[in-house]
Structure formats: structure tokens, C-alpha cells
Amino acid sequence: MPIDYLSLQRITAMHADEIQQAVRQVVDCGWYLQGQHIRDFEKQYADYIGTRFCVTCANGLDALTLILRAYIEQGVMKQGDEVIVPANTYIASILAISENGLTPVLVEPDIRTLEIDETRIEQAITPRTRGLMLVHLYGRCAYTETIGALCQRHQLKLIEDNAQAHGCSFLPSDSHDQPRKTGSLGHAAGHSFYPGKNLGALGDAGCVTTDDESLAQLVRTLANYGSSRKYVFPYRGRNSRMDELQAAVLSVKLRYLDAANSRRKTIADRYMQAVSNPLLTLPTHDGCDNVWHIFPVLTPQRDRLQQYLKENGIGTVIHYPIPPHQQDCYREWSHLSLPVTERIHNEELSIPCNEAMTDEEVTTIIELLNAFE
């Protein structure tokens, strides 16, 4: 039987009865926006992440955009200010910056981790730099104590893009300090609950987490047309709200997130231990937590590997085929040379790694990867 890259049908079926019951409750109650299910999920998710506040919104891009817009309204940032962002991120991270009239500054990743290279950040800081958008790509924690200290030293807002890392933790070097969830490490974080995420809704959904009460209130106001009181609009806001159905579904799935991530880690461990093909570069254990939203394999033979796996019934995805600085929408960056980013985008292939997979399916993929030549 073919092995899909990610079968949302199988993922949903794992908790189908509870999800259907939750949906029926929302349908039967007749209240579909800004109701009790939203309030319940916001509290549950804030408690899970470890922040004081969670503000739901329509999607992950809106979450990041609203954070930056709130900082502009607060006078923390102004149009033309710079925000550092990893060069190999998904374009949504960058769109949120440019949509607010801020200037994205691309910093290369570390080829060993595929996360932003902490040694390159400081040289990218200028007098106009106001923030760092830290993206936990592929599900791996990108935060380091060096990055935290750097942001503090330069008085930068640390904004986490936690779209791919629900449930991931930062493990401090001091064993006396407790691990902290990604999404609670910076000043604010944007989260996506797109269906394919580790914590996925049945449609688009997102949220902002933060300990900053004034920021949380402003994000909520901006996401509600700019209104904190009905028909009163102190800001030119937007309509960006999660609906009750998505909140109810996410409350169900949140209960199983840690178990799902644990299964992903087990599968990733098997790949890393059993795949020994010298043509392929796999991630390695390096002491950082990873919830494996994506399991990336690098190879100069990427297109041939993808076709080989397809012929053998294995679904794969490229994350991502064209880097942001080579996209038409950012033509002003077309002159940039970012060799590490370009290598990743030319060589990366994502293989199946999710909680719905069977041990037999994992074995099949391992055998195929080892037989590739």
C-alpha cells in the first residue's frame, strides 16, 4: 500500500469520536464565534505553553502580523525598522514583517541544525534593528542562551514563530532550571494550527502567546476590527478570529499532543539509527528538543530521490523548493548570495514522520532509503 507523506484522515480518525462530539456540542449550542470554546482553549493552550495569555486569531500569518502591528501601535517599532529573520524560513515569517512596513533582514542558517546561525546574528544588527523573529523550523528548538542574551544586550524584541514546533521545549544548560516550551521563550510568539501541523485544526487557525498583558489586549483588539468595545474603533484593525468549531477541535487534540510528539520522536530515532546511506544527510541528536513536524533529508540527488520514493509508493514534500530571496515577490533580494540557504532549498526532501504511521511503514521507508543509489 502507498504511504502518504501525511494522511490527515488517519490523524483525525485517531480521535474521531471525541472530535465529532466536540463539533456537535458547538453546532447544538448555536454560538459560533467569541464564545466559551474559545475561552477554554485559550486558557488550556496558555497553560500548556507556560504563558499568561493566549489570544486566538485566524491563522499563523495573522498571529505574527498582529504582534508586529501591536508593537508599532505601542511605539516600540516604526515603519522602516529592521527585524532579523532566518533566510531559509517559510515565507509567512517574512510576509508578516514586510506587511507592517518593517524591513526583513535575512540571516543564514547553520547547515548542521537548519536553524538560524547564532554566530551570524550580531553582525546583522544595525541602529535600526528592533527585533529578531526566531523560527523553530521543522519542529526543532531554535532558541539558545546566546540568542537570548544577544536580544537582551541589544534590547531587541524576541518574537517566536512557533508554527512548526507545538510542544517543543528549550532545555537549559543549567540542570537546575526547568525546561520551557517554545512559544514562551521570547516576548511574544505566533502559532499556526494549519491542519498539517503537529497540533492542527480542521481548517485555518492560529494564536499569539505572551506574558505581556498590554500586548495581548492590543492584539485581541486589532484582530477584532480594532475594537475593544462594540462599535468603538480606536485602531484600524482587521477581522482575524478563530471560530468555536476550531477551538473545540483543538481542545480535543491538545490532550494528545505530547503522545503524538513522542511517537514522532520514536520514528525519527529509528530513521537516524537505521538509515546508513552515504548519499543522504540526516539530522542528528544534538541535545536540542525536536518534535519533528518535518523530518528533513539532504542530498544533492534530491529530485532523483523523490522520484525513486514516488515510484515505490512513498509520499514526500520539499520544504521549500524556492528560497524567499529568489521569489518574485521579493525581487529586490535577487542579487543576494546565500549559499547555505540555497543548498538547503536545493537538497532538502521531507519524508513521512507522524503519529499515524505504523512500524511496518517506517521499516519500509528505511529499507528504501538504504537501497537508494
Secondary structure, 3 states (H helix, E strand, C coil): CCECCCCHHHHHHCCHHHHHHHHHHHHHHCCCECCHHHHHHHHHHHHHHCCCEEEEECCHHHHHHHHHHHHHHHCCCCCCCEEEEECCCCHHHHHHHHHCCCEEEEECECCCCCCECHHHHHHHCCCCEEEEEEECHHHECCCCHHHHHHHHHCCCEEEEECCCCCCCEECCCCCCCCCEECCCCCCEEEEECCCCCCCCCCCCCEEEEECCHHHHHHHHHHHECCCCECCECCCCCCECCCEHHHHHHHHHHHCCHHHHHHHHHHHHHHHHHHCCCCCCECCCCCCCCECCCCEEEECCCHHHHHHHHHHCCECCECCCCCCHHHCHHHHHHCCCCCHHHHHHHHHEEEECCCCCCCHHHHHHHHHHHHHCC
